[in-house]
Amino acid sequence: MLDALQADGYVAREPHPTDRRATLVSLTEVGRTAAAGLRSGRDEMAAQLDNPPT
């Protein structure tokens, strides 16, 4: 899954500076933009569920 996210430019991996066993994963700018869009859509859907048409 991380391979696909990295290939699409959503995350970046880098080695941990002191622990060679670990890899640090962080969102790229593309990933942050996508996450913000998902949060916005989730909030809109929650608002619609909280206020259904009568």
HELIX and SHEET records of a PDB file:
HELIX    1   1 LEU A    2  ALA A    7  1                                   6    
HELIX    2   2 GLU A   29  ASP A   50  1                                  22    
SHEET    1   A 2 VAL A  11  PRO A  15  0                                        
SHEET    2   A 2 THR A  23  LEU A  27 -1                                        
END                                                                             
